[in-house]
Amino acid sequence: MLSVETITAGYGAITVLRDVSLTVGANEGVAVIGPNGAGKSTLVRALCGLNPVRSGRIVKDNREIHGLPAHRRTAAGIGVVLENRRLFGELTVRTNLDLAAREGDKRGSAGRRFSLDSILALFPFIEQRLDAPVELLSGGEQQMVAIGRALLLQPDLLVLDEPSTGLAPKIVKSLVGIIARIRGEGVSVLLIEQNVQLASEAADRAYVMKLGRVVDEIGPENWRGAVKDESLTRAYLGA
Ligand code: ATP
């Protein structure tokens, strides 16, 4: 479904990502873990078109997409929830979701998986908050609205950049079930996380990034077991 092939990307004269390669298959949950500054957010920005790819390729469903602007990558089925969520804070929850639903409708009915009703089923609290401005919601609630908005764009691949950041442990735990339900709808998930516990419960396998490179790949047979091993956290996250 997604193949990132030896991409290089950065900011101005600074090169951050060097020869980064990874794949995400249909119905797969894949994690990218690594310490602060490893280049995880830069990878997300390169995937969604916010940072140009300087060399290498990004291929989605056998089509090169690394030259496409952000909105055309959305149309290619990549939904992204950035770390800062990027919601329209002064607009209501309903308007934020409606704007996404309208955009998602443009993709036609073939790949449609999510409606406002299915988002409310996934996040029941939203129903009471539909007419509230997004900026009045808690961080956890905003994260869920941001995920709901990304899903209404009807992606078949959802990229989540550190969804656990700033959330209470109870809400972080609930993310595991939410990601499982999203995957249950046939959406692949690429989960960028420093919270290895969450990543291990939500993803089937992982890539480890350090200093802008993928330094290790942990397959499904080792991933869950490896997480119980504290040496993994120490070795990979520098904790
Ligand atoms: P974190 O978890 O702290 O966000 P990360 O793994 O996502 O870390 P990035 O945010 O991608 O890492 O940052 C990787 C490197 O790129 C860092 O050295 C950072 O200083 C640099 N960097 C990030 N944003 C910019 C920018 N706008 N201009 C210049 N350098 C940047």
Residues whose N, C-alpha, C, O or C-beta is under 5 A from the ligand:
A	BS01	ATP	Y11 V16 P35 N36 G37 A38 G39 K40 S41 T42
